[in-house]
């Protein structure tokens, strides 16, 4: 009859590695990868919209004031001049929820007249 070896029981490190890996993946997916927007802007709510908020956007405040990367912008033309030439292909606007629709439409028209090929609104996804 063979004598069984009595060894020390090892810690299950594979389970720990799996948990750490899953936490890493979760935080990579759930984390913010872009610069945050202005804190005094309330986003427009839409339901069932697919997409993501880009970091290179024109933020339009409730009173019509426009900012780009934290700096005030005077007009649509000034916004397009502040961007690189390839940035005219698609312009993203983040409007405040209290912004008048006529101001928003006029801004979109001004951007198109200044050379923007496509104007996209960025909104907050509605939770239902």
For each residue, the residues with C-beta under 8 A, 3 or more apart:
1:
2:
3:
4:
5:
6:
7:
8:
9:
10: 13
11: 16
12: 15 16
13: 10 16 17
14: 17 18
15: 12 18 19
16: 11 12 13 19 20
17: 13 14 20 21
18: 14 15 21 22
19: 15 16 22 23
20: 16 17 23 24
21: 17 18 24 25
22: 18 19 25 26
23: 19 20 26 27
24: 20 21 27 28
25: 21 22 28 29
26: 22 23 29 30
27: 23 24 30 31
28: 24 25 31
29: 25 26
30: 26 27
31: 27 28
32: 36
33:
34: 53 54 55
35: 55 69
36: 32 39
37: 41 43 53 57 59 94
38: 41 59 61 67 70
39: 36
40: 61
41: 37 38 59 61 94 96
42: 62 96 97 98
43: 37 94 96 97 122 123 124
44: 95 96 97 121 123 124
45: 97 123 124 125 126
46: 49 123 124 125 126
47: 125 126 128
48: 125 126
49: 46 123 125 126
50:
51: 122
52:
53: 34 37 57 94 122
54: 34 57 92 122
55: 34 35
56: 69 83 87 92
57: 37 53 54 68 92 93 94 122
58: 66 67 68 73 79 91 92 93 94
59: 37 38 41 66 67 68 94
60: 64 65 66 93 94 95 96 99 103 104 107
61: 38 40 41 64 65 66 67 96 99
62: 42 96 98 99
63:
64: 60 61 99 100 103
65: 60 61 72
66: 58 59 60 61 72 73 74 79 107
67: 38 58 59 61 70 71 72 73
68: 57 58 59 71 73 79 82 83
69: 35 56
70: 38 67
71: 67 68 82
72: 65 66 67
73: 58 66 67 68 78 79 82
74: 66 78
75: 78 79 110
76: 79 80 107 110 111 113 114 116
77: 80 81 110 114
78: 73 74 75 81 82
79: 58 66 68 73 75 76 82 83 91 111
80: 76 77 83 87 88 91 111 114 115 116
81: 77 78
82: 68 71 73 78 79
83: 56 68 79 80 87 88
84: 87
85: 88
86: 89
87: 56 80 83 84 90 91
88: 80 83 85 91 115 116 117
89: 86 117 118
90: 87 116 117 118 119 120
91: 58 79 80 87 88 111 116 118 119 120
92: 54 56 57 58 120 121 122
93: 57 58 60 104 107 108 111 119 120 121 122
94: 37 41 43 53 57 58 59 60 121 122
95: 44 60 99 104 121 123
96: 41 42 43 44 60 61 62 99
97: 42 43 44 45
98: 42 62
99: 60 61 62 64 95 96 103 104
100: 64 103 104
101: 104 105
102: 105 106
103: 60 64 99 100 106 107
104: 60 93 95 99 100 101 107 108 121
105: 101 102 108 109
106: 102 103 109 110
107: 60 66 76 93 103 104 110 111
108: 93 104 105 111 112 119
109: 105 106 112 113
110: 75 76 77 106 107 113 114
111: 76 79 80 91 93 107 108 114 116 119
112: 108 109 116 119
113: 76 109 110
114: 76 77 80 110 111
115: 80 88
116: 76 80 88 90 91 111 112 119
117: 88 89 90
118: 89 90 91
119: 90 91 93 108 111 112 116
120: 90 91 92 93
121: 44 92 93 94 95 104
122: 43 51 53 54 57 92 93 94
123: 43 44 45 46 49 95
124: 43 44 45 46
125: 45 46 47 48 49
126: 45 46 47 48 49
127:
128: 47
